[in-house]
Amino acid sequence: MKGNQMEQMKLFQWINMVSFAVNDIVLYLDTHPMDQEAIAYFNHFREVRMNALKEYENCYGPLTIDTAKPDQKWLWAMQPMPWEGGIC
């Protein structure tokens, strides 16, 4: 893998890990809505996730609709598909 593609994959994996943590704490908060420590954990990792998504967008184009800008082209449609050697 090229160096740039390796960095892209690392950032993509980090986003997946942080997204899992955010989704997991959301499920916990569904049953423990008053847990202040869990709310702080959620707020922290939600911000970490958004920062990682913005970094990914700046380097490689938007990964999710969260960071897409409607006034720009849908860049992911112009990049190689995973089966063509691209990264989702």
Distance bins in CASP14 RR format, pairs under 12 A and 6 or more apart:
PFRMAT RR
TARGET T0000
AUTHOR 0000-0000-0000
RMODE 2
METHOD distances of the structure
MODEL  1
1 7 0 0 0 0 1 0 0 0 0 0 0
1 8 0 0 0 0 1 0 0 0 0 0 0
1 9 1 0 0 1 0 0 0 0 0 0 0
1 10 0 0 0 0 0 1 0 0 0 0 0
1 85 0 0 0 0 0 1 0 0 0 0 0
1 86 0 0 0 0 0 1 0 0 0 0 0
1 87 0 0 0 0 1 0 0 0 0 0 0
2 8 0 0 0 0 1 0 0 0 0 0 0
2 9 0 0 0 0 0 1 0 0 0 0 0
2 85 0 0 0 0 0 1 0 0 0 0 0
2 86 0 0 0 0 0 1 0 0 0 0 0
2 87 0 0 0 0 0 1 0 0 0 0 0
3 9 0 0 0 0 1 0 0 0 0 0 0
3 10 0 0 0 0 1 0 0 0 0 0 0
4 10 0 0 0 0 0 1 0 0 0 0 0
4 11 0 0 0 0 0 1 0 0 0 0 0
4 59 0 0 0 0 1 0 0 0 0 0 0
4 60 0 0 0 0 1 0 0 0 0 0 0
4 86 0 0 0 0 0 1 0 0 0 0 0
4 87 0 0 0 0 0 1 0 0 0 0 0
5 11 0 0 0 0 0 1 0 0 0 0 0
5 12 0 0 0 0 0 1 0 0 0 0 0
5 59 0 0 0 0 0 1 0 0 0 0 0
5 60 0 0 0 0 1 0 0 0 0 0 0
5 79 0 0 0 0 0 1 0 0 0 0 0
5 80 0 0 0 0 0 1 0 0 0 0 0
5 85 0 0 0 0 1 0 0 0 0 0 0
5 86 0 0 0 0 1 0 0 0 0 0 0
5 87 1 0 0 1 0 0 0 0 0 0 0
6 12 0 0 0 0 0 1 0 0 0 0 0
6 13 0 0 0 0 0 1 0 0 0 0 0
6 87 0 0 0 0 0 1 0 0 0 0 0
7 13 0 0 0 0 0 1 0 0 0 0 0
7 14 0 0 0 0 0 1 0 0 0 0 0
7 55 0 0 0 0 0 1 0 0 0 0 0
7 56 0 0 0 0 0 1 0 0 0 0 0
7 59 1 0 0 1 0 0 0 0 0 0 0
7 60 0 0 0 0 1 0 0 0 0 0 0
7 87 0 0 0 0 0 1 0 0 0 0 0
8 14 0 0 0 0 0 1 0 0 0 0 0
8 15 0 0 0 0 0 1 0 0 0 0 0
8 55 0 0 0 0 0 1 0 0 0 0 0
8 56 1 0 0 1 0 0 0 0 0 0 0
8 57 0 0 0 0 0 1 0 0 0 0 0
8 58 0 0 0 0 0 1 0 0 0 0 0
8 59 1 0 0 1 0 0 0 0 0 0 0
8 60 1 0 1 0 0 0 0 0 0 0 0
8 61 0 0 0 0 0 1 0 0 0 0 0
8 63 0 0 0 0 0 1 0 0 0 0 0
8 79 0 0 0 0 0 1 0 0 0 0 0
8 85 0 0 0 0 0 1 0 0 0 0 0
8 86 0 0 0 0 1 0 0 0 0 0 0
8 87 1 0 1 0 0 0 0 0 0 0 0
8 88 0 0 0 0 0 1 0 0 0 0 0
9 15 0 0 0 0 0 1 0 0 0 0 0
9 16 0 0 0 0 0 1 0 0 0 0 0
9 56 0 0 0 0 0 1 0 0 0 0 0
9 59 0 0 0 0 0 1 0 0 0 0 0
9 60 0 0 0 0 0 1 0 0 0 0 0
9 82 0 0 0 0 0 1 0 0 0 0 0
9 85 0 0 0 0 0 1 0 0 0 0 0
9 86 0 0 0 0 0 1 0 0 0 0 0
9 87 1 0 0 1 0 0 0 0 0 0 0
9 88 0 0 0 0 0 1 0 0 0 0 0
10 16 0 0 0 0 0 1 0 0 0 0 0
10 17 0 0 0 0 0 1 0 0 0 0 0
10 52 0 0 0 0 0 1 0 0 0 0 0
10 55 0 0 0 0 0 1 0 0 0 0 0
10 56 0 0 0 0 0 1 0 0 0 0 0
10 59 0 0 0 0 0 1 0 0 0 0 0
10 60 0 0 0 0 0 1 0 0 0 0 0
10 87 0 0 0 0 0 1 0 0 0 0 0
11 17 0 0 0 0 0 1 0 0 0 0 0
11 18 0 0 0 0 0 1 0 0 0 0 0
11 49 0 0 0 0 0 1 0 0 0 0 0
11 51 0 0 0 0 0 1 0 0 0 0 0
11 52 1 0 0 1 0 0 0 0 0 0 0
11 53 0 0 0 0 1 0 0 0 0 0 0
11 54 0 0 0 0 0 1 0 0 0 0 0
11 55 1 0 0 1 0 0 0 0 0 0 0
11 56 1 0 1 0 0 0 0 0 0 0 0
11 57 0 0 0 0 0 1 0 0 0 0 0
11 58 0 0 0 0 0 1 0 0 0 0 0
11 59 1 0 0 1 0 0 0 0 0 0 0
11 60 1 0 0 1 0 0 0 0 0 0 0
11 61 0 0 0 0 0 1 0 0 0 0 0
11 63 0 0 0 0 1 0 0 0 0 0 0
11 87 0 0 0 0 1 0 0 0 0 0 0
12 18 0 0 0 0 0 1 0 0 0 0 0
12 19 0 0 0 0 0 1 0 0 0 0 0
12 52 0 0 0 0 1 0 0 0 0 0 0
12 53 0 0 0 0 0 1 0 0 0 0 0
12 55 0 0 0 0 0 1 0 0 0 0 0
12 56 1 0 0 1 0 0 0 0 0 0 0
12 59 0 0 0 0 0 1 0 0 0 0 0
12 60 0 0 0 0 1 0 0 0 0 0 0
12 61 0 0 0 0 0 1 0 0 0 0 0
12 63 1 0 0 1 0 0 0 0 0 0 0
12 64 0 0 0 0 0 1 0 0 0 0 0
12 82 0 0 0 0 0 1 0 0 0 0 0
12 86 0 0 0 0 0 1 0 0 0 0 0
12 87 1 0 0 1 0 0 0 0 0 0 0
12 88 1 0 0 1 0 0 0 0 0 0 0
13 19 0 0 0 0 0 1 0 0 0 0 0
13 20 0 0 0 0 0 1 0 0 0 0 0
13 52 0 0 0 0 0 1 0 0 0 0 0
13 56 0 0 0 0 0 1 0 0 0 0 0
13 87 0 0 0 0 0 1 0 0 0 0 0
13 88 0 0 0 0 0 1 0 0 0 0 0
14 20 0 0 0 0 0 1 0 0 0 0 0
14 21 0 0 0 0 0 1 0 0 0 0 0
14 45 0 0 0 0 0 1 0 0 0 0 0
14 48 0 0 0 0 1 0 0 0 0 0 0
14 49 0 0 0 0 1 0 0 0 0 0 0
14 51 0 0 0 0 0 1 0 0 0 0 0
14 52 1 0 1 0 0 0 0 0 0 0 0
14 53 0 0 0 0 0 1 0 0 0 0 0
14 55 0 0 0 0 1 0 0 0 0 0 0
14 56 0 0 0 0 1 0 0 0 0 0 0
14 63 0 0 0 0 0 1 0 0 0 0 0
15 21 0 0 0 0 0 1 0 0 0 0 0
15 22 0 0 0 0 0 1 0 0 0 0 0
15 45 0 0 0 0 0 1 0 0 0 0 0
15 48 0 0 0 0 1 0 0 0 0 0 0
15 49 1 0 0 1 0 0 0 0 0 0 0
15 50 0 0 0 0 0 1 0 0 0 0 0
15 51 0 0 0 0 0 1 0 0 0 0 0
15 52 1 0 1 0 0 0 0 0 0 0 0
15 53 1 0 0 1 0 0 0 0 0 0 0
15 54 0 0 0 0 0 1 0 0 0 0 0
15 55 0 0 0 0 1 0 0 0 0 0 0
15 56 1 0 0 1 0 0 0 0 0 0 0
15 57 0 0 0 0 0 1 0 0 0 0 0
15 59 0 0 0 0 0 1 0 0 0 0 0
15 60 0 0 0 0 0 1 0 0 0 0 0
15 62 0 0 0 0 0 1 0 0 0 0 0
15 63 1 0 0 1 0 0 0 0 0 0 0
15 64 0 0 0 0 1 0 0 0 0 0 0
15 66 0 0 0 0 0 1 0 0 0 0 0
15 67 0 0 0 0 0 1 0 0 0 0 0
15 87 0 0 0 0 0 1 0 0 0 0 0
15 88 0 0 0 0 0 1 0 0 0 0 0
16 22 0 0 0 0 0 1 0 0 0 0 0
16 23 0 0 0 0 0 1 0 0 0 0 0
16 49 0 0 0 0 0 1 0 0 0 0 0
16 52 0 0 0 0 1 0 0 0 0 0 0
16 53 0 0 0 0 0 1 0 0 0 0 0
16 56 0 0 0 0 0 1 0 0 0 0 0
16 63 0 0 0 0 0 1 0 0 0 0 0
16 64 0 0 0 0 0 1 0 0 0 0 0
16 87 0 0 0 0 0 1 0 0 0 0 0
16 88 0 0 0 0 0 1 0 0 0 0 0
17 23 0 0 0 0 0 1 0 0 0 0 0
17 24 0 0 0 0 0 1 0 0 0 0 0
17 45 0 0 0 0 1 0 0 0 0 0 0
17 48 0 0 0 0 1 0 0 0 0 0 0
17 49 0 0 0 0 1 0 0 0 0 0 0
17 52 0 0 0 0 1 0 0 0 0 0 0
18 24 0 0 0 0 0 1 0 0 0 0 0
18 25 0 0 0 0 0 1 0 0 0 0 0
18 41 0 0 0 0 0 1 0 0 0 0 0
18 42 0 0 0 0 0 1 0 0 0 0 0
18 44 0 0 0 0 0 1 0 0 0 0 0
18 45 1 0 1 0 0 0 0 0 0 0 0
18 46 0 0 0 0 1 0 0 0 0 0 0
18 47 0 0 0 0 1 0 0 0 0 0 0
18 48 1 0 1 0 0 0 0 0 0 0 0
18 49 1 0 1 0 0 0 0 0 0 0 0
18 50 0 0 0 0 1 0 0 0 0 0 0
18 51 0 0 0 0 1 0 0 0 0 0 0
18 52 1 0 0 1 0 0 0 0 0 0 0
18 53 0 0 0 0 1 0 0 0 0 0 0
18 55 0 0 0 0 0 1 0 0 0 0 0
18 56 0 0 0 0 0 1 0 0 0 0 0
19 25 0 0 0 0 0 1 0 0 0 0 0
19 26 0 0 0 0 0 1 0 0 0 0 0
19 45 0 0 0 0 1 0 0 0 0 0 0
19 46 0 0 0 0 1 0 0 0 0 0 0
19 48 0 0 0 0 1 0 0 0 0 0 0
19 49 1 0 1 0 0 0 0 0 0 0 0
19 50 0 0 0 0 0 1 0 0 0 0 0
19 52 0 0 0 0 1 0 0 0 0 0 0
19 53 0 0 0 0 1 0 0 0 0 0 0
19 56 0 0 0 0 0 1 0 0 0 0 0
19 63 0 0 0 0 0 1 0 0 0 0 0
19 64 0 0 0 0 1 0 0 0 0 0 0
19 66 0 0 0 0 0 1 0 0 0 0 0
20 26 0 0 0 0 0 1 0 0 0 0 0
20 27 0 0 0 0 0 1 0 0 0 0 0
20 45 0 0 0 0 1 0 0 0 0 0 0
20 49 0 0 0 0 1 0 0 0 0 0 0
21 27 0 0 0 0 0 1 0 0 0 0 0
21 28 0 0 0 0 0 1 0 0 0 0 0
21 38 0 0 0 0 0 1 0 0 0 0 0
21 41 0 0 0 0 1 0 0 0 0 0 0
21 42 0 0 0 0 1 0 0 0 0 0 0
21 44 0 0 0 0 1 0 0 0 0 0 0
21 45 1 0 1 0 0 0 0 0 0 0 0
21 46 0 0 0 0 1 0 0 0 0 0 0
21 47 0 0 0 0 0 1 0 0 0 0 0
21 48 0 0 0 0 1 0 0 0 0 0 0
21 49 0 0 0 0 1 0 0 0 0 0 0
21 52 0 0 0 0 0 1 0 0 0 0 0
22 28 0 0 0 0 0 1 0 0 0 0 0
22 29 0 0 0 0 0 1 0 0 0 0 0
22 38 0 0 0 0 0 1 0 0 0 0 0
22 41 0 0 0 0 1 0 0 0 0 0 0
22 42 1 0 0 1 0 0 0 0 0 0 0
22 43 0 0 0 0 0 1 0 0 0 0 0
22 44 0 0 0 0 1 0 0 0 0 0 0
22 45 1 0 1 0 0 0 0 0 0 0 0
22 46 1 0 1 0 0 0 0 0 0 0 0
22 47 0 0 0 0 1 0 0 0 0 0 0
22 48 0 0 0 0 1 0 0 0 0 0 0
22 49 1 0 1 0 0 0 0 0 0 0 0
22 50 0 0 0 0 1 0 0 0 0 0 0
22 52 0 0 0 0 0 1 0 0 0 0 0
22 53 0 0 0 0 0 1 0 0 0 0 0
22 66 0 0 0 0 0 1 0 0 0 0 0
23 29 0 0 0 0 0 1 0 0 0 0 0
23 30 0 0 0 0 0 1 0 0 0 0 0
23 42 0 0 0 0 0 1 0 0 0 0 0
23 45 0 0 0 0 1 0 0 0 0 0 0
23 46 0 0 0 0 0 1 0 0 0 0 0
23 49 0 0 0 0 1 0 0 0 0 0 0
24 30 0 0 0 0 0 1 0 0 0 0 0
24 38 0 0 0 0 0 1 0 0 0 0 0
24 41 0 0 0 0 1 0 0 0 0 0 0
24 42 0 0 0 0 1 0 0 0 0 0 0
24 45 0 0 0 0 1 0 0 0 0 0 0
25 31 0 0 0 0 0 1 0 0 0 0 0
25 32 0 0 0 0 1 0 0 0 0 0 0
25 33 0 0 0 0 0 1 0 0 0 0 0
25 35 0 0 0 0 1 0 0 0 0 0 0
25 37 0 0 0 0 0 1 0 0 0 0 0
25 38 1 0 1 0 0 0 0 0 0 0 0
25 39 0 0 0 0 1 0 0 0 0 0 0
25 40 0 0 0 0 0 1 0 0 0 0 0
25 41 1 0 1 0 0 0 0 0 0 0 0
25 42 1 0 1 0 0 0 0 0 0 0 0
25 43 0 0 0 0 1 0 0 0 0 0 0
25 44 0 0 0 0 1 0 0 0 0 0 0
25 45 1 0 0 1 0 0 0 0 0 0 0
25 46 0 0 0 0 1 0 0 0 0 0 0
25 48 0 0 0 0 0 1 0 0 0 0 0
25 49 0 0 0 0 0 1 0 0 0 0 0
26 32 0 0 0 0 0 1 0 0 0 0 0
26 33 0 0 0 0 0 1 0 0 0 0 0
26 38 0 0 0 0 1 0 0 0 0 0 0
26 39 0 0 0 0 0 1 0 0 0 0 0
26 41 0 0 0 0 0 1 0 0 0 0 0
26 42 1 0 0 1 0 0 0 0 0 0 0
26 43 0 0 0 0 0 1 0 0 0 0 0
26 45 0 0 0 0 0 1 0 0 0 0 0
26 46 0 0 0 0 1 0 0 0 0 0 0
26 49 0 0 0 0 0 1 0 0 0 0 0
27 33 0 0 0 0 0 1 0 0 0 0 0
27 38 0 0 0 0 0 1 0 0 0 0 0
27 42 0 0 0 0 0 1 0 0 0 0 0
28 34 0 0 0 0 0 1 0 0 0 0 0
28 35 1 0 0 1 0 0 0 0 0 0 0
28 37 0 0 0 0 0 1 0 0 0 0 0
28 38 1 0 1 0 0 0 0 0 0 0 0
28 39 0 0 0 0 0 1 0 0 0 0 0
28 41 0 0 0 0 1 0 0 0 0 0 0
28 42 0 0 0 0 1 0 0 0 0 0 0
29 35 1 0 0 1 0 0 0 0 0 0 0
29 36 0 0 0 0 0 1 0 0 0 0 0
29 37 0 0 0 0 0 1 0 0 0 0 0
29 38 1 0 1 0 0 0 0 0 0 0 0
29 39 1 0 0 1 0 0 0 0 0 0 0
29 40 0 0 0 0 0 1 0 0 0 0 0
29 41 0 0 0 0 1 0 0 0 0 0 0
29 42 1 0 0 1 0 0 0 0 0 0 0
29 43 0 0 0 0 0 1 0 0 0 0 0
29 45 0 0 0 0 0 1 0 0 0 0 0
29 46 0 0 0 0 0 1 0 0 0 0 0
30 38 0 0 0 0 0 1 0 0 0 0 0
30 42 0 0 0 0 0 1 0 0 0 0 0
31 38 0 0 0 0 0 1 0 0 0 0 0
32 38 1 0 0 1 0 0 0 0 0 0 0
32 39 0 0 0 0 1 0 0 0 0 0 0
32 41 0 0 0 0 0 1 0 0 0 0 0
32 42 0 0 0 0 0 1 0 0 0 0 0
33 39 0 0 0 0 1 0 0 0 0 0 0
33 42 0 0 0 0 0 1 0 0 0 0 0
35 41 0 0 0 0 1 0 0 0 0 0 0
35 42 0 0 0 0 1 0 0 0 0 0 0
36 42 0 0 0 0 0 1 0 0 0 0 0
36 43 0 0 0 0 0 1 0 0 0 0 0
37 43 0 0 0 0 0 1 0 0 0 0 0
37 44 0 0 0 0 0 1 0 0 0 0 0
38 44 0 0 0 0 0 1 0 0 0 0 0
38 45 0 0 0 0 0 1 0 0 0 0 0
39 45 0 0 0 0 0 1 0 0 0 0 0
39 46 0 0 0 0 0 1 0 0 0 0 0
40 46 0 0 0 0 0 1 0 0 0 0 0
40 47 0 0 0 0 0 1 0 0 0 0 0
41 47 0 0 0 0 0 1 0 0 0 0 0
41 48 0 0 0 0 0 1 0 0 0 0 0
42 48 0 0 0 0 0 1 0 0 0 0 0
42 49 0 0 0 0 0 1 0 0 0 0 0
43 49 0 0 0 0 0 1 0 0 0 0 0
43 50 0 0 0 0 0 1 0 0 0 0 0
44 50 0 0 0 0 0 1 0 0 0 0 0
44 51 0 0 0 0 0 1 0 0 0 0 0
45 51 0 0 0 0 0 1 0 0 0 0 0
45 52 0 0 0 0 0 1 0 0 0 0 0
46 52 0 0 0 0 0 1 0 0 0 0 0
46 53 0 0 0 0 0 1 0 0 0 0 0
46 66 0 0 0 0 0 1 0 0 0 0 0
47 53 0 0 0 0 0 1 0 0 0 0 0
47 54 0 0 0 0 0 1 0 0 0 0 0
48 54 0 0 0 0 0 1 0 0 0 0 0
48 55 0 0 0 0 0 1 0 0 0 0 0
49 55 0 0 0 0 0 1 0 0 0 0 0
49 56 0 0 0 0 0 1 0 0 0 0 0
49 63 0 0 0 0 0 1 0 0 0 0 0
49 64 0 0 0 0 1 0 0 0 0 0 0
49 66 0 0 0 0 1 0 0 0 0 0 0
49 67 0 0 0 0 0 1 0 0 0 0 0
50 56 0 0 0 0 0 1 0 0 0 0 0
50 57 0 0 0 0 0 1 0 0 0 0 0
50 63 0 0 0 0 0 1 0 0 0 0 0
50 64 0 0 0 0 0 1 0 0 0 0 0
50 66 1 0 0 1 0 0 0 0 0 0 0
50 67 1 0 0 1 0 0 0 0 0 0 0
51 57 0 0 0 0 0 1 0 0 0 0 0
51 58 0 0 0 0 0 1 0 0 0 0 0
51 66 0 0 0 0 0 1 0 0 0 0 0
51 67 0 0 0 0 0 1 0 0 0 0 0
52 58 0 0 0 0 0 1 0 0 0 0 0
52 59 0 0 0 0 0 1 0 0 0 0 0
52 60 0 0 0 0 0 1 0 0 0 0 0
52 63 0 0 0 0 1 0 0 0 0 0 0
52 64 0 0 0 0 0 1 0 0 0 0 0
52 66 0 0 0 0 0 1 0 0 0 0 0
52 67 0 0 0 0 1 0 0 0 0 0 0
53 59 0 0 0 0 0 1 0 0 0 0 0
53 60 0 0 0 0 0 1 0 0 0 0 0
53 61 0 0 0 0 0 1 0 0 0 0 0
53 62 0 0 0 0 1 0 0 0 0 0 0
53 63 1 0 0 1 0 0 0 0 0 0 0
53 64 1 0 0 1 0 0 0 0 0 0 0
53 65 0 0 0 0 0 1 0 0 0 0 0
53 66 1 0 1 0 0 0 0 0 0 0 0
53 67 1 0 1 0 0 0 0 0 0 0 0
53 68 0 0 0 0 0 1 0 0 0 0 0
54 60 0 0 0 0 0 1 0 0 0 0 0
54 61 0 0 0 0 0 1 0 0 0 0 0
54 62 0 0 0 0 1 0 0 0 0 0 0
54 63 0 0 0 0 1 0 0 0 0 0 0
54 64 0 0 0 0 0 1 0 0 0 0 0
54 66 0 0 0 0 1 0 0 0 0 0 0
54 67 1 0 1 0 0 0 0 0 0 0 0
54 68 0 0 0 0 0 1 0 0 0 0 0
54 69 0 0 0 0 0 1 0 0 0 0 0
55 61 0 0 0 0 0 1 0 0 0 0 0
55 62 0 0 0 0 0 1 0 0 0 0 0
55 63 0 0 0 0 0 1 0 0 0 0 0
55 67 0 0 0 0 1 0 0 0 0 0 0
56 62 1 0 0 1 0 0 0 0 0 0 0
56 63 1 0 1 0 0 0 0 0 0 0 0
56 64 0 0 0 0 1 0 0 0 0 0 0
56 66 0 0 0 0 0 1 0 0 0 0 0
56 67 1 0 0 1 0 0 0 0 0 0 0
56 68 0 0 0 0 0 1 0 0 0 0 0
56 75 0 0 0 0 0 1 0 0 0 0 0
56 76 0 0 0 0 0 1 0 0 0 0 0
56 87 0 0 0 0 0 1 0 0 0 0 0
56 88 0 0 0 0 0 1 0 0 0 0 0
57 63 1 0 0 1 0 0 0 0 0 0 0
57 64 0 0 0 0 1 0 0 0 0 0 0
57 65 0 0 0 0 0 1 0 0 0 0 0
57 66 0 0 0 0 1 0 0 0 0 0 0
57 67 1 0 1 0 0 0 0 0 0 0 0
57 68 1 0 0 1 0 0 0 0 0 0 0
57 69 0 0 0 0 1 0 0 0 0 0 0
57 72 0 0 0 0 0 1 0 0 0 0 0
57 75 0 0 0 0 1 0 0 0 0 0 0
57 76 0 0 0 0 0 1 0 0 0 0 0
58 67 0 0 0 0 1 0 0 0 0 0 0
58 69 0 0 0 0 0 1 0 0 0 0 0
58 75 0 0 0 0 0 1 0 0 0 0 0
59 67 0 0 0 0 0 1 0 0 0 0 0
59 75 0 0 0 0 0 1 0 0 0 0 0
59 87 0 0 0 0 0 1 0 0 0 0 0
60 67 0 0 0 0 0 1 0 0 0 0 0
60 75 0 0 0 0 1 0 0 0 0 0 0
60 76 0 0 0 0 1 0 0 0 0 0 0
60 78 0 0 0 0 0 1 0 0 0 0 0
60 79 0 0 0 0 1 0 0 0 0 0 0
60 80 0 0 0 0 0 1 0 0 0 0 0
60 86 0 0 0 0 0 1 0 0 0 0 0
60 87 1 0 0 1 0 0 0 0 0 0 0
60 88 0 0 0 0 0 1 0 0 0 0 0
61 67 0 0 0 0 1 0 0 0 0 0 0
61 68 0 0 0 0 1 0 0 0 0 0 0
61 69 0 0 0 0 1 0 0 0 0 0 0
61 72 0 0 0 0 1 0 0 0 0 0 0
61 73 0 0 0 0 0 1 0 0 0 0 0
61 74 0 0 0 0 1 0 0 0 0 0 0
61 75 1 0 1 0 0 0 0 0 0 0 0
61 76 1 0 0 1 0 0 0 0 0 0 0
61 77 0 0 0 0 0 1 0 0 0 0 0
61 78 0 0 0 0 1 0 0 0 0 0 0
61 79 0 0 0 0 1 0 0 0 0 0 0
61 87 0 0 0 0 0 1 0 0 0 0 0
62 68 1 0 1 0 0 0 0 0 0 0 0
62 69 1 0 0 1 0 0 0 0 0 0 0
62 70 0 0 0 0 0 1 0 0 0 0 0
62 72 0 0 0 0 1 0 0 0 0 0 0
62 73 0 0 0 0 0 1 0 0 0 0 0
62 74 0 0 0 0 1 0 0 0 0 0 0
62 75 1 0 0 1 0 0 0 0 0 0 0
62 76 1 0 0 1 0 0 0 0 0 0 0
62 77 0 0 0 0 0 1 0 0 0 0 0
62 78 0 0 0 0 0 1 0 0 0 0 0
62 79 0 0 0 0 0 1 0 0 0 0 0
63 75 0 0 0 0 0 1 0 0 0 0 0
63 76 1 0 0 1 0 0 0 0 0 0 0
63 79 0 0 0 0 0 1 0 0 0 0 0
63 87 0 0 0 0 1 0 0 0 0 0 0
63 88 1 0 0 1 0 0 0 0 0 0 0
64 76 0 0 0 0 1 0 0 0 0 0 0
64 88 0 0 0 0 0 1 0 0 0 0 0
65 74 0 0 0 0 0 1 0 0 0 0 0
65 76 0 0 0 0 0 1 0 0 0 0 0
67 75 0 0 0 0 0 1 0 0 0 0 0
67 76 0 0 0 0 0 1 0 0 0 0 0
68 74 1 0 0 1 0 0 0 0 0 0 0
68 75 0 0 0 0 1 0 0 0 0 0 0
68 76 0 0 0 0 1 0 0 0 0 0 0
68 77 0 0 0 0 0 1 0 0 0 0 0
69 75 0 0 0 0 1 0 0 0 0 0 0
72 78 0 0 0 0 0 1 0 0 0 0 0
73 79 0 0 0 0 0 1 0 0 0 0 0
76 82 0 0 0 0 0 1 0 0 0 0 0
76 86 0 0 0 0 0 1 0 0 0 0 0
76 87 0 0 0 0 1 0 0 0 0 0 0
76 88 0 0 0 0 1 0 0 0 0 0 0
78 84 0 0 0 0 0 1 0 0 0 0 0
78 86 0 0 0 0 0 1 0 0 0 0 0
79 85 0 0 0 0 1 0 0 0 0 0 0
79 86 1 0 0 1 0 0 0 0 0 0 0
79 87 0 0 0 0 1 0 0 0 0 0 0
79 88 0 0 0 0 1 0 0 0 0 0 0
80 86 1 0 1 0 0 0 0 0 0 0 0
80 87 0 0 0 0 1 0 0 0 0 0 0
80 88 0 0 0 0 0 1 0 0 0 0 0
81 87 0 0 0 0 1 0 0 0 0 0 0
81 88 0 0 0 0 1 0 0 0 0 0 0
82 88 1 0 1 0 0 0 0 0 0 0 0
END
